[in-house]
Amino acid sequence: MVTGTVSGLASYGAFVDIGGAEGLIHVSELSWDRVRRVAEMVQPGQLVDVKVIRLNRDQKQIMLSLRQAERN
């Protein structure tokens, strides 16, 4: 679990700065419910608690989950 700041939005998810590195919360990992628009869930500058679900050092990708950080 880490705390980060939403740094940007895209149609497929939200980018989060987790202290010098940027991870992605895919739209499917934003909520247990269906999400129509990413902006309905998070906004740039918002602090979020997220769970790191995948770290790919070769491709330099950090995948995050907002929904797994919460209770279902």
C-alpha positions as CSV (number, residue, x, y, z in Angstrom):
1,M,0.0,0.0,0.0
2,V,1.3,3.5,-0.9
3,T,-0.1,7.0,-1.0
4,G,0.2,9.0,-4.1
5,T,-1.1,12.0,-6.0
6,V,-3.1,11.7,-9.1
7,S,-1.0,13.4,-11.8
8,G,-3.1,12.8,-14.9
9,L,-6.2,11.2,-16.4
10,A,-6.7,9.2,-19.6
11,S,-9.7,7.3,-21.0
12,Y,-8.1,4.1,-19.8
13,G,-7.1,5.1,-16.3
14,A,-5.3,7.5,-14.0
15,F,-1.6,8.2,-13.5
16,V,-0.4,8.5,-9.9
17,D,2.9,9.9,-8.7
18,I,4.0,7.7,-5.8
19,G,7.1,9.6,-4.8
20,G,9.4,9.9,-7.8
21,A,7.8,7.2,-9.8
22,E,4.5,7.2,-11.7
23,G,2.1,4.3,-11.8
24,L,-1.2,3.6,-13.6
25,I,-4.5,2.7,-12.1
26,H,-6.3,1.0,-15.0
27,V,-10.0,2.0,-15.3
28,S,-10.9,-1.6,-14.3
29,E,-9.0,-1.1,-11.0
30,L,-10.7,2.2,-10.0
31,S,-13.8,0.7,-8.4
32,W,-15.7,-2.5,-7.8
33,D,-18.6,-0.9,-9.6
34,R,-18.6,0.0,-13.3
35,V,-16.8,3.2,-14.1
36,R,-18.0,5.2,-17.1
37,R,-15.5,8.0,-16.9
38,V,-12.2,8.1,-14.9
39,A,-12.9,11.7,-13.9
40,E,-16.0,10.5,-11.9
41,M,-13.6,8.6,-9.5
42,V,-10.4,10.8,-9.2
43,Q,-9.1,14.2,-10.1
44,P,-5.6,15.5,-10.7
45,G,-4.0,16.6,-7.5
46,Q,-6.1,14.2,-5.4
47,L,-4.3,12.1,-2.8
48,V,-5.1,8.4,-3.1
49,D,-4.2,5.3,-1.2
50,V,-3.5,2.5,-3.7
51,K,-2.2,-1.0,-3.7
52,V,0.7,-1.9,-6.0
53,I,-0.5,-5.0,-7.9
54,R,2.2,-5.4,-10.5
55,L,5.8,-4.1,-10.9
56,N,7.5,-4.8,-14.3
57,R,11.1,-3.5,-14.1
58,D,11.9,-4.5,-17.7
59,Q,9.1,-2.3,-19.1
60,K,9.3,0.2,-16.3
61,Q,5.6,-0.1,-15.4
62,I,3.9,0.1,-12.0
63,M,0.3,-1.1,-12.0
64,L,-1.8,0.2,-9.1
65,S,-5.3,-0.5,-7.8
66,L,-7.7,1.8,-6.0
67,R,-10.4,-0.8,-5.6
68,Q,-8.1,-3.5,-4.0
69,A,-7.1,-0.8,-1.5
70,E,-10.7,-0.6,-0.3
71,R,-13.2,-3.2,0.9
72,N,-15.6,-4.7,-1.6
